[in-house]
Amino acid sequence: MSVDRLALAALRASGLLVAAGLLFLLGQVLIRGLPAIDRDFLLTGPRAMGRAGGVLPSLVGTAAVGGVALVLAVPVGVGTAIYLAEYAREGPAAAAIRLAAEALAGVPSVVFGLFGFSLFVIRLGLGWSILSGGLTLALMILPTIIRTAEESIRAVPQIHRELSSALGATGWQTVTRVVLPGAWPGILSGMALALGRSAGETAAVMFTAGTSLRPPRSLLDPARTLSVHFYLLAREGHALDRAYGVAALLVLSVLAVSGAARLLPRLAAGHRAVAKRDQ
């Protein structure tokens, strides 16, 4: 057998090993967790400190905290990506911004939780709340949004910018009417990936959004996300069936978001192709 075939076989085995590990993990969680998911589990509140009942408040809390994080992080992240890709020259300023984004991506989530607790919960007086959790998660997902948005903007062909300039468009008009529409599918993908990451965070949210089992009524109310609910149930060890149900629901949510991250660019590209054909 040649060296090329040996290398190909080793690479294929590595890929299969990764896939097998993922399938084993998902199988264990879903097999034990799916039987616990029913209508009552999804549409009712918890009872007996989460050992019985459903997870509706945690679903609402997860969506609210993640939504606040996206609303806060997307404008800043996309704006930074536009600056880096379209306006910044290679120099100390651009290098400092990229270094800051990379360093932010490497900070452990528990450190973000301690920072958010010290700044948002204590110093700014927001308390354990959806807003505190959303602000903390916004800082965590900023590097993902910046990186994906910048790559998507750079992927837009340069000829599109040159044609726009030749037609008399200003630099900002070119960015908003030519570059961003072309990069939008990749930006949507980055947003979906960031949302998936925020849904799985535990330490940062537990220190900032709190662990309340009551349904939140405003952004200043505390909330318990699915990941925090799973952690607390699994730690107590008295409701493992419920804990696996929460884990299965969390896994399905992340898989759905990841699938959307792959599907959205294709749908957007197909929509643009249909619009051009109709024109």
C-alpha positions as CSV (number, residue, x, y, z in Angstrom):
1,M,0.0,0.0,0.0
2,S,1.4,3.4,-1.0
3,V,2.0,6.3,1.4
4,D,-0.9,8.2,-0.2
5,R,-3.3,5.5,0.5
6,L,-2.1,5.1,4.1
7,A,-2.5,8.8,4.7
8,L,-5.9,8.8,3.1
9,A,-7.0,5.8,5.3
10,A,-5.6,7.6,8.4
11,L,-7.5,10.8,7.6
12,R,-10.7,8.9,6.9
13,A,-10.4,7.0,10.2
14,S,-9.9,10.3,12.0
15,G,-13.0,11.7,10.5
16,L,-15.0,8.6,11.3
17,L,-13.7,8.6,14.9
18,V,-15.0,12.2,15.3
19,A,-18.4,11.3,13.8
20,A,-18.6,8.2,16.0
21,G,-17.8,10.2,19.2
22,L,-20.5,12.7,18.3
23,L,-23.1,10.1,17.5
24,F,-22.3,8.2,20.8
25,L,-22.7,11.4,22.8
26,L,-25.9,12.4,21.1
27,G,-27.3,8.9,21.3
28,Q,-26.7,8.7,25.1
29,V,-28.3,12.0,25.7
30,L,-31.3,11.6,23.3
31,I,-32.1,8.0,24.3
32,R,-32.3,8.9,27.9
33,G,-33.7,12.4,27.5
34,L,-36.3,12.2,24.8
35,P,-38.8,10.1,26.8
36,A,-39.0,13.0,29.3
37,I,-40.0,15.5,26.7
38,D,-43.7,15.9,26.2
39,R,-46.3,18.6,26.1
40,D,-46.4,19.0,29.8
41,F,-42.6,19.2,29.9
42,L,-42.5,22.0,27.4
43,L,-45.5,24.1,28.3
44,T,-45.6,24.1,32.2
45,G,-43.5,25.5,34.9
46,P,-41.3,23.5,37.3
47,R,-42.5,22.0,40.6
48,A,-40.6,20.8,43.6
49,M,-37.5,22.9,42.7
50,G,-37.4,21.5,39.2
51,R,-37.7,17.9,40.1
52,A,-41.1,17.8,38.5
53,G,-43.1,19.8,36.0
54,G,-41.8,21.5,32.9
55,V,-39.2,23.9,31.7
56,L,-41.3,26.7,30.2
57,P,-39.6,29.5,32.3
58,S,-36.2,28.2,31.3
59,L,-37.1,28.2,27.6
60,V,-38.3,31.8,27.9
61,G,-35.2,32.7,29.9
62,T,-32.9,31.1,27.3
63,A,-34.6,32.9,24.4
64,A,-34.6,36.2,26.2
65,V,-31.0,36.2,27.3
66,G,-29.8,35.0,23.9
67,G,-32.0,37.6,22.1
68,V,-30.6,40.4,24.2
69,A,-27.1,39.3,23.6
70,L,-27.7,39.2,19.8
71,V,-29.4,42.6,19.8
72,L,-26.4,44.1,21.6
73,A,-23.6,42.2,19.9
74,V,-24.6,42.2,16.3
75,P,-24.4,46.0,15.6
76,V,-21.0,46.3,17.3
77,G,-19.7,43.1,15.8
78,V,-20.8,43.9,12.2
79,G,-19.7,47.5,12.5
80,T,-16.2,46.4,13.7
81,A,-16.1,43.8,10.8
82,I,-17.0,46.6,8.3
83,Y,-14.3,48.8,9.6
84,L,-11.6,46.1,9.6
85,A,-12.5,44.8,6.1
86,E,-13.4,48.0,4.3
87,Y,-11.7,51.0,6.0
88,A,-8.9,50.0,8.3
89,R,-5.4,49.9,6.8
90,E,-3.0,47.3,8.0
91,G,-1.4,49.0,11.0
92,P,-1.3,49.2,14.8
93,A,-5.0,50.1,15.1
94,A,-6.3,47.2,13.1
95,A,-3.8,44.8,14.7
96,A,-4.9,46.0,18.2
97,I,-8.6,45.4,17.4
98,R,-7.9,41.9,16.0
99,L,-5.7,41.1,19.0
100,A,-8.5,42.3,21.4
101,A,-11.1,40.1,19.6
102,E,-8.8,37.1,19.7
103,A,-8.0,37.6,23.3
104,L,-11.7,38.0,24.1
105,A,-12.4,34.7,22.4
106,G,-9.9,32.9,24.7
107,V,-11.3,34.2,28.0
108,P,-13.0,31.4,30.0
109,S,-16.7,31.7,30.5
110,V,-16.4,31.7,34.3
111,V,-14.2,34.8,34.0
112,F,-16.9,36.5,31.9
113,G,-19.4,35.5,34.7
114,L,-17.2,37.0,37.4
115,F,-16.7,40.2,35.3
116,G,-20.5,40.5,34.6
117,F,-21.4,39.9,38.2
118,S,-18.9,42.6,39.4
119,L,-19.8,45.2,36.8
120,F,-23.5,44.6,35.7
121,V,-25.0,43.0,38.7
122,I,-23.2,44.9,41.5
123,R,-21.6,48.1,40.3
124,L,-24.3,49.1,37.7
125,G,-27.1,47.9,40.0
126,L,-28.8,45.7,37.4
127,G,-29.0,42.8,39.8
128,W,-29.4,39.2,38.6
129,S,-31.4,39.9,35.5
130,I,-31.9,39.1,31.8
131,L,-30.2,42.3,30.9
132,S,-27.1,41.5,33.0
133,G,-26.9,38.0,31.4
134,G,-27.4,39.4,27.9
135,L,-24.7,42.1,28.3
136,T,-22.3,39.4,29.5
137,L,-23.1,37.0,26.7
138,A,-22.8,39.9,24.2
139,L,-19.2,40.3,25.1
140,M,-18.7,36.5,24.8
141,I,-20.2,36.2,21.3
142,L,-18.6,39.4,19.9
143,P,-15.5,37.6,18.5
144,T,-17.6,35.0,16.7
145,I,-19.7,37.7,15.0
146,I,-16.7,39.9,14.2
147,R,-14.7,36.9,12.6
148,T,-17.6,35.5,10.6
149,A,-18.8,39.0,9.4
150,E,-15.3,40.1,8.4
151,E,-14.7,36.9,6.4
152,S,-18.1,37.2,4.7
153,I,-17.4,40.9,3.8
154,R,-14.0,40.0,2.4
155,A,-15.5,37.2,0.4
156,V,-17.6,39.7,-1.7
157,P,-15.8,40.0,-5.1
158,Q,-13.8,43.2,-5.4
159,I,-15.3,43.8,-8.9
160,H,-18.6,44.6,-7.2
161,R,-17.0,47.4,-5.3
162,E,-15.3,48.7,-8.4
163,L,-18.5,48.7,-10.4
164,S,-20.4,50.5,-7.7
165,S,-17.7,53.2,-7.5
166,A,-17.7,53.5,-11.3
167,L,-21.4,54.2,-11.2
168,G,-20.8,57.1,-8.8
169,A,-21.7,55.5,-5.5
170,T,-19.9,56.7,-2.4
171,G,-17.9,54.4,-0.2
172,W,-20.7,54.1,2.4
173,Q,-23.3,53.5,-0.3
174,T,-21.1,50.7,-1.7
175,V,-20.9,49.2,1.7
176,T,-24.6,49.3,2.6
177,R,-26.1,48.6,-0.9
178,V,-23.5,46.2,-2.4
179,V,-21.1,44.7,0.1
180,L,-23.5,44.0,3.0
181,P,-26.3,42.4,0.9
182,G,-23.6,40.1,-0.6
183,A,-22.2,39.3,2.8
184,W,-25.5,39.0,4.6
185,P,-25.8,35.1,4.3
186,G,-22.5,34.7,6.0
187,I,-23.4,37.2,8.7
188,L,-26.6,35.4,9.4
189,S,-24.6,32.2,9.7
190,G,-22.3,33.8,12.3
191,M,-25.3,35.1,14.2
192,A,-26.8,31.6,14.3
193,L,-23.5,30.1,15.6
194,A,-23.2,32.9,18.2
195,L,-26.8,32.1,19.4
196,G,-26.0,28.4,19.6
197,R,-22.9,29.2,21.8
198,S,-24.9,31.5,24.0
199,A,-27.6,28.8,24.5
200,G,-25.0,26.4,25.9
201,E,-23.2,28.8,28.4
202,T,-23.7,28.1,32.0
203,A,-21.2,29.8,34.4
204,A,-21.5,33.2,32.8
205,V,-25.3,33.2,32.8
206,M,-25.6,31.7,36.3
207,F,-23.5,34.5,37.8
208,T,-25.4,37.3,36.0
209,A,-28.9,36.2,35.0
210,G,-29.6,34.2,38.2
211,T,-31.3,30.9,38.8
212,S,-34.9,32.0,39.4
213,L,-37.6,29.4,38.5
214,R,-40.3,32.1,38.1
215,P,-41.2,33.3,34.5
216,P,-39.4,36.6,33.8
217,R,-41.7,39.6,33.1
218,S,-39.1,42.2,32.1
219,L,-35.5,42.5,31.2
220,L,-34.7,43.4,34.9
221,D,-36.1,40.1,36.2
222,P,-33.8,37.1,36.9
223,A,-34.1,34.1,34.7
224,R,-32.8,30.5,34.7
225,T,-31.7,29.3,31.3
226,L,-31.8,25.7,30.1
227,S,-28.1,25.1,30.6
228,V,-28.2,26.4,34.2
229,H,-31.3,24.3,34.9
230,F,-29.6,21.2,33.6
231,Y,-26.5,21.9,35.7
232,L,-28.5,22.4,38.9
233,L,-30.6,19.3,38.4
234,A,-27.6,17.1,37.5
235,R,-25.6,18.4,40.5
236,E,-28.4,17.5,42.9
237,G,-28.7,14.0,41.4
238,H,-32.4,13.6,42.5
239,A,-34.0,14.2,39.1
240,L,-31.7,12.7,36.5
241,D,-34.6,11.8,34.2
242,R,-35.5,15.5,34.2
243,A,-31.9,16.5,33.8
244,Y,-31.5,14.3,30.7
245,G,-34.7,15.7,29.3
246,V,-33.3,19.2,29.7
247,A,-30.0,18.1,28.1
248,A,-31.8,16.5,25.2
249,L,-33.9,19.7,24.6
250,L,-30.7,21.8,24.8
251,V,-28.9,19.5,22.3
252,L,-31.8,19.7,19.9
253,S,-31.9,23.5,20.2
254,V,-28.2,23.8,19.4
255,L,-28.5,21.3,16.5
256,A,-31.4,23.3,15.2
257,V,-29.5,26.6,15.4
258,S,-26.4,24.9,13.8
259,G,-28.6,23.6,11.0
260,A,-30.1,27.1,10.5
261,A,-26.5,28.4,10.3
262,R,-25.9,26.1,7.3
263,L,-29.3,26.5,5.7
264,L,-29.7,30.3,5.9
265,P,-26.9,31.2,3.5
266,R,-28.3,28.8,0.9
267,L,-31.8,30.2,1.3
268,A,-30.5,33.7,1.0
269,A,-28.5,32.9,-2.1
270,G,-31.5,31.2,-3.7
271,H,-33.7,34.2,-2.9
272,R,-31.2,36.5,-4.6
273,A,-30.9,34.3,-7.6
274,V,-34.7,34.3,-8.0
275,A,-34.9,38.1,-7.6
276,K,-32.2,38.6,-10.2
277,R,-34.0,36.2,-12.6
278,D,-37.3,38.1,-12.1
279,Q,-35.6,41.4,-12.9
